């Protein structure tokens, strides 16, 4: 939610101080997100599949860091200055929801 809040702030900031605060939130959100993704991927994978699942998760992150800027540039030019940041906010919230769902399923499976 920190990342999503930062993305909304960047999308709607029109002064330097709110923009800087929003960028700090984006950075903090990304800092929390990367270890969280690895942790969730490790928890939901079977022990024999953990390496493959973590490798896939990291590869998907690398692909997103490659495709994301290109797609964001297109959105910025075609849909407006707020579009890439609002799309990032929606993506962050979707990832948080998916992570919560997978984490809950993992805990339920371990309890059985």
N, CA, C and O of each residue as an XYZ file, in Angstrom:
448
protein
N       0.820     -1.197      0.000
C       0.000      0.000      0.000
C       0.862      1.258      0.000
O       0.422      2.317     -0.448
N       2.086      1.141      0.502
C       3.003      2.282      0.495
C       3.338      2.667     -0.940
O       3.333      3.847     -1.291
N       3.626      1.673     -1.760
C       3.935      1.923     -3.168
C       2.741      2.554     -3.875
O       2.906      3.511     -4.632
N       1.554      2.033     -3.637
C       0.350      2.578     -4.278
C       0.120      4.024     -3.854
O      -0.223      4.866     -4.684
N       0.305      4.318     -2.571
C       0.136      5.698     -2.099
C       1.147      6.624     -2.759
O       0.810      7.745     -3.138
N       2.370      6.165     -2.898
C       3.385      6.969     -3.569
C       3.054      7.215     -5.029
O       3.257      8.318     -5.537
N       2.546      6.199     -5.705
C       2.173      6.353     -7.119
C       1.053      7.378     -7.290
O       1.093      8.198     -8.207
N       0.059      7.332     -6.412
C      -1.026      8.322     -6.479
C      -0.469      9.714     -6.223
O      -0.841     10.674     -6.897
N       0.425      9.818     -5.243
C       1.033     11.113     -4.949
C       1.806     11.671     -6.125
O       1.702     12.859     -6.430
N       2.581     10.826     -6.788
C       3.339     11.279     -7.957
C       2.384     11.715     -9.066
O       2.627     12.713     -9.744
N       1.306     10.969     -9.246
C       0.354     11.291    -10.317
C      -0.297     12.655    -10.118
O      -0.576     13.357    -11.090
N      -0.539     13.032     -8.875
C      -1.310     14.249     -8.626
C      -0.516     15.399     -8.009
O      -1.071     16.476     -7.791
N       0.768     15.193     -7.726
C       1.577     16.272     -7.141
C       1.890     17.328     -8.187
O       2.274     17.016     -9.314
N       1.719     18.572     -7.796
C       2.079     19.666     -8.702
C       3.037     20.648     -8.037
O       3.269     21.744     -8.547
N       3.589     20.245     -6.895
C       4.596     21.039     -6.200
C       5.735     20.117     -5.782
O       5.572     18.900     -5.685
N       6.886     20.724     -5.538
C       8.101     19.940     -5.286
C       8.026     19.099     -4.012
O       8.373     17.919     -4.044
N       7.586     19.671     -2.900
C       7.606     18.941     -1.630
C       6.688     17.711     -1.647
O       7.127     16.632     -1.250
N       5.435     17.833     -2.089
C       4.612     16.614     -2.169
C       5.179     15.586     -3.155
O       5.061     14.381     -2.934
N       5.786     16.060     -4.230
C       6.386     15.140     -5.201
C       7.545     14.376     -4.562
O       7.662     13.164     -4.742
N       8.396     15.073     -3.822
C       9.525     14.407     -3.167
C       9.036     13.392     -2.139
O       9.575     12.289     -2.050
N       8.023     13.757     -1.368
C       7.473     12.818     -0.385
C       6.893     11.588     -1.082
O       7.049     10.466     -0.602
N       6.235     11.801     -2.200
C       5.651     10.687     -2.949
C       6.726      9.770     -3.511
O       6.574      8.549     -3.496
N       7.808     10.350     -4.003
C       8.906      9.545     -4.541
C       9.563      8.729     -3.424
O       9.977      7.593     -3.654
N       9.660      9.293     -2.226
C      10.184      8.542     -1.080
C       9.275      7.345     -0.785
O       9.759      6.247     -0.510
N       7.961      7.560     -0.845
C       7.027      6.451     -0.629
C       7.180      5.373     -1.701
O       7.133      4.181     -1.396
N       7.361      5.786     -2.944
C       7.570      4.810     -4.024
C       8.834      3.993     -3.744
O       8.822      2.769     -3.872
N       9.910      4.657     -3.366
C      11.156      3.949     -3.059
C      11.012      2.990     -1.890
O      11.499      1.861     -1.938
N      10.340      3.447     -0.836
C      10.121      2.577      0.323
C       9.244      1.387     -0.054
O       9.504      0.256      0.358
N       8.219      1.648     -0.830
C       7.334      0.566     -1.265
C       8.069     -0.475     -2.085
O       7.861     -1.674     -1.900
N       8.928     -0.025     -2.993
C       9.716     -0.967     -3.792
C      10.689     -1.739     -2.907
O      10.929     -2.926     -3.127
N      11.246     -1.062     -1.906
C      12.162     -1.727     -0.985
C      11.495     -2.842     -0.194
O      12.115     -3.869      0.082
N      10.234     -2.641      0.170
C       9.489     -3.685      0.868
C       9.000     -4.766     -0.091
O       8.899     -5.933      0.287
N       8.700     -4.387     -1.316
C       8.078     -5.296     -2.269
C       9.007     -6.424     -2.706
O       8.587     -7.581     -2.746
N      10.249     -6.116     -3.032
C      11.152     -7.142     -3.558
C      11.357     -8.303     -2.580
O      11.196     -9.453     -2.989
N      11.703     -8.066     -1.315
C      11.858     -9.201     -0.399
C      10.535     -9.925     -0.138
O      10.513    -11.137      0.075
N       9.436     -9.171     -0.158
C       8.131     -9.782      0.061
C       7.791    -10.768     -1.051
O       7.288    -11.859     -0.785
N       8.065    -10.388     -2.286
C       7.800    -11.281     -3.418
C       8.618    -12.563     -3.281
O       8.092    -13.658     -3.480
N       9.886    -12.437     -2.945
C      10.733    -13.624     -2.779
C      10.229    -14.504     -1.639
O      10.217    -15.729     -1.754
N       9.817    -13.884     -0.553
C       9.322    -14.635      0.597
C       8.052    -15.399      0.263
O       7.928    -16.581      0.585
N       7.111    -14.728     -0.381
C       5.850    -15.392     -0.733
C       6.102    -16.516     -1.730
O       5.532    -17.600     -1.602
N       6.947    -16.265     -2.717
C       7.250    -17.302     -3.706
C       7.861    -18.522     -3.032
O       7.531    -19.655     -3.382
N       8.737    -18.302     -2.079
C       9.374    -19.401     -1.369
C       8.368    -20.171     -0.518
O       8.427    -21.398     -0.439
N       7.451    -19.453      0.115
C       6.487    -20.094      1.006
C       5.455    -20.931      0.269
O       5.023    -21.963      0.783
N       5.051    -20.513     -0.917
C       3.996    -21.249     -1.623
C       4.543    -22.398     -2.463
O       3.776    -23.244     -2.922
N       5.839    -22.441     -2.667
C       6.427    -23.496     -3.498
C       6.735    -24.728     -2.657
O       7.073    -24.635     -1.477
N       6.609    -25.867     -3.291
C       7.043    -27.107     -2.650
C       8.558    -27.041     -2.473
O       9.241    -26.412     -3.280
N       9.092    -27.675     -1.438
C      10.536    -27.597     -1.206
C      11.379    -27.969     -2.428
O      12.424    -27.364     -2.665
N      10.938    -28.945     -3.193
C      11.714    -29.356     -4.368
C      11.609    -28.354     -5.517
O      12.394    -28.422     -6.463
N      10.658    -27.431     -5.451
C      10.437    -26.464     -6.525
C      10.845    -25.039     -6.156
O      10.698    -24.131     -6.973
N      11.352    -24.827     -4.943
C      11.647    -23.464     -4.495
C      12.631    -22.742     -5.398
O      12.430    -21.566     -5.698
N      13.669    -23.396     -5.833
C      14.653    -22.750     -6.707
C      14.038    -22.307     -8.019
O      14.285    -21.193     -8.483
N      13.240    -23.173     -8.617
C      12.595    -22.836     -9.890
C      11.602    -21.691     -9.715
O      11.540    -20.786    -10.547
N      10.827    -21.732     -8.635
C       9.828    -20.684     -8.396
C      10.508    -19.348     -8.117
O      10.078    -18.319     -8.638
N      11.553    -19.347     -7.310
C      12.270    -18.095     -7.040
C      12.935    -17.562     -8.302
O      12.945    -16.353     -8.535
N      13.489    -18.449     -9.112
C      14.079    -18.017    -10.379
C      13.047    -17.407    -11.305
O      13.307    -16.393    -11.953
N      11.874    -18.021    -11.367
C      10.795    -17.486    -12.197
C      10.329    -16.132    -11.671
O      10.094    -15.210    -12.453
N      10.196    -16.007    -10.356
C       9.776    -14.729     -9.771
C      10.786    -13.627    -10.089
O      10.394    -12.512    -10.434
N      12.069    -13.927     -9.978
C      13.090    -12.929    -10.284
C      13.117    -12.599    -11.775
O      13.325    -11.447    -12.155
N      12.908    -13.608    -12.616
C      12.871    -13.365    -14.064
C      11.691    -12.485    -14.447
O      11.820    -11.598    -15.291
N      10.547    -12.726    -13.831
C       9.373    -11.883    -14.098
C       9.633    -10.448    -13.655
O       9.219     -9.505    -14.329
N      10.316    -10.277    -12.524
C      10.678     -8.930    -12.076
C      11.601     -8.241    -13.065
O      11.437     -7.054    -13.348
N      12.568     -8.977    -13.590
C      13.466     -8.409    -14.595
C      12.736     -8.030    -15.866
O      13.012     -6.988    -16.461
N      11.805     -8.873    -16.283
C      11.000     -8.562    -17.465
C      10.161     -7.307    -17.232
O      10.038     -6.461    -18.117
N       9.591     -7.196    -16.046
C       8.790     -6.010    -15.726
C       9.647     -4.746    -15.726
O       9.195     -3.687    -16.161
N      10.885     -4.857    -15.237
C      11.770     -3.685    -15.231
C      12.255     -3.330    -16.630
O      12.745     -2.222    -16.850
N      12.128     -4.245    -17.569
C      12.485     -3.970    -18.963
C      11.299     -3.413    -19.736
O      11.425     -2.403    -20.430
N      10.163     -4.058    -19.622
C       8.969     -3.668    -20.374
C       8.283     -2.454    -19.742
O       7.721     -1.621    -20.453
N       8.325     -2.354    -18.429
C       7.627     -1.283    -17.720
C       7.967      0.120    -18.188
O       7.053      0.898    -18.465
N       9.236      0.478    -18.289
C       9.557      1.830    -18.747
C       9.089      2.120    -20.175
O       8.676      3.240    -20.478
N       9.152      1.120    -21.044
C       8.684      1.322    -22.419
C       7.173      1.548    -22.422
O       6.679      2.476    -23.063
N       6.453      0.702    -21.709
C       4.995      0.850    -21.634
C       4.617      2.163    -20.954
O       3.670      2.831    -21.370
N       5.355      2.529    -19.913
C       5.066      3.793    -19.223
C       5.314      4.989    -20.123
O       4.553      5.956    -20.093
N       6.360      4.937    -20.916
C       6.622      6.021    -21.867
C       5.501      6.170    -22.872
O       5.089      7.283    -23.196
N       5.008      5.038    -23.365
C       3.886      5.084    -24.299
C       2.641      5.662    -23.619
O       1.955      6.508    -24.193
N       2.348      5.200    -22.385
C       1.176      5.721    -21.668
C       1.306      7.219    -21.418
O       0.344      7.969    -21.584
N       2.494      7.648    -21.020
C       2.739      9.063    -20.744
C       2.458      9.902    -21.987
O       1.803     10.942    -21.909
N       2.958      9.444    -23.133
C       2.793     10.196    -24.380
C       1.374     10.099    -24.935
O       0.862     11.067    -25.498
N       0.743      8.950    -24.783
C      -0.559      8.726    -25.414
C      -1.752      9.035    -24.519
O      -2.774      9.533    -24.992
N      -1.625      8.743    -23.227
C      -2.773      8.837    -22.330
C      -2.673      9.971    -21.318
O      -3.656     10.299    -20.654
N      -1.501     10.566    -21.196
C      -1.341     11.684    -20.271
C      -0.320     11.398    -19.194
O       0.107     10.259    -19.002
N       0.064     12.448    -18.496
C       1.145     12.354    -17.519
C       0.798     11.499    -16.306
O       1.698     10.946    -15.674
N      -0.467     11.379    -15.967
C      -0.859     10.615    -14.783
C      -0.999      9.117    -15.059
O      -0.922      8.308    -14.134
N      -1.200      8.748    -16.309
C      -1.523      7.359    -16.662
C      -0.512      6.325    -16.159
O      -0.933      5.319    -15.588
N       0.798      6.520    -16.340
C       1.719      5.471    -15.873
C       1.684      5.284    -14.359
O       1.839      4.166    -13.866
N       1.482      6.366    -13.628
C       1.497      6.281    -12.170
C       0.205      5.673    -11.635
O       0.231      4.918    -10.663
N      -0.911      5.993    -12.255
C      -2.171      5.378    -11.844
C      -2.190      3.895    -12.199
O      -2.738      3.084    -11.453
N      -1.597      3.541    -13.331
C      -1.470      2.132    -13.695
C      -0.567      1.412    -12.694
O      -0.845      0.275    -12.313
N       0.503      2.066    -12.270
C       1.381      1.496    -11.249
C       0.662      1.285     -9.934
O       0.881      0.282     -9.256
N      -0.204      2.235     -9.566
C      -0.979      2.105     -8.335
C      -1.910      0.901     -8.415
O      -1.990      0.114     -7.472
N      -2.609      0.754     -9.530
C      -3.513     -0.389     -9.700
C      -2.717     -1.698     -9.659
O      -3.151     -2.667     -9.036
N      -1.574     -1.730    -10.307
C      -0.732     -2.930    -10.310
C      -0.239     -3.264     -8.908
O      -0.215     -4.432     -8.521
N       0.153     -2.250     -8.148
C       0.638     -2.477     -6.785
C      -0.471     -3.028     -5.896
O      -0.238     -3.939     -5.101
N      -1.670     -2.482     -6.026
C      -2.787     -2.984     -5.223
C      -3.165     -4.408     -5.625
O      -3.491     -5.231     -4.770
N      -3.123     -4.699     -6.923
C      -3.414     -6.060     -7.386
C      -2.371     -7.042     -6.855
O      -2.712     -8.146     -6.433
N      -1.109     -6.642     -6.876
C      -0.040     -7.505     -6.358
C      -0.197     -7.727     -4.859
O       0.032     -8.832     -4.369
N      -0.587     -6.680     -4.125
C      -0.795     -6.819     -2.682
C      -1.942     -7.787     -2.402
O      -1.852     -8.622     -1.502
N      -3.008     -7.672     -3.167
C      -4.132     -8.590     -2.986
C      -3.761    -10.026     -3.300
O      -4.126    -10.941     -2.563
N      -3.039    -10.226     -4.386
C      -2.598    -11.565     -4.755
C      -1.645    -12.130     -3.703
O      -1.733    -13.303     -3.339
N      -0.737    -11.288     -3.222
C       0.193    -11.728     -2.182
C      -0.523    -12.131     -0.909
O      -0.170    -13.132     -0.286
N      -1.527    -11.360     -0.516
C      -2.297    -11.697      0.683
C      -3.041    -13.015      0.492
O      -3.097    -13.837      1.406
N      -3.606    -13.214     -0.682
C      -4.328    -14.448     -0.979
C      -3.387    -15.646     -0.959
O      -3.702    -16.667     -0.348
N      -2.242    -15.535     -1.616
C      -1.285    -16.642     -1.646
C      -0.708    -16.911     -0.264
O      -0.507    -18.065      0.113
N      -0.441    -15.846      0.494
C       0.085    -16.019      1.845
C      -0.903    -16.732      2.744
O      -0.518    -17.587      3.541
N      -2.182    -16.384      2.622
C      -3.221    -17.024      3.426
C      -3.339    -18.501      3.056
O      -3.447    -19.356      3.935
N      -3.318    -18.804      1.755
C      -3.398    -20.201      1.319
C      -2.202    -20.997      1.824
O      -2.344    -22.154      2.220
N      -1.027    -20.378      1.811
C       0.176    -21.058      2.278
C       0.073    -21.377      3.768
O       0.431    -22.474      4.198
N      -0.416    -20.419      4.552
C      -0.565    -20.649      5.988
C      -1.608    -21.723      6.268
O      -1.432    -22.541      7.171
N      -2.697    -21.725      5.494
C      -3.724    -22.747      5.676
C      -3.180    -24.125      5.331
O      -3.483    -25.099      6.019
N      -2.377    -24.217      4.269
C      -1.793    -25.497      3.875
C      -0.828    -26.015      4.932
O      -0.777    -27.218      5.186
N      -0.066    -25.126      5.548
C       0.896    -25.545      6.566
C       0.190    -25.995      7.836
O       0.718    -26.815      8.588
N      -1.011    -25.458      8.078
C      -1.774    -25.838      9.261
C      -2.422    -27.204      9.139
O      -2.860    -27.770     10.140
N      -2.491    -27.735      7.944
C      -3.142    -29.046      7.727
C      -2.198    -30.172      7.961
O      -2.578    -31.335      7.824
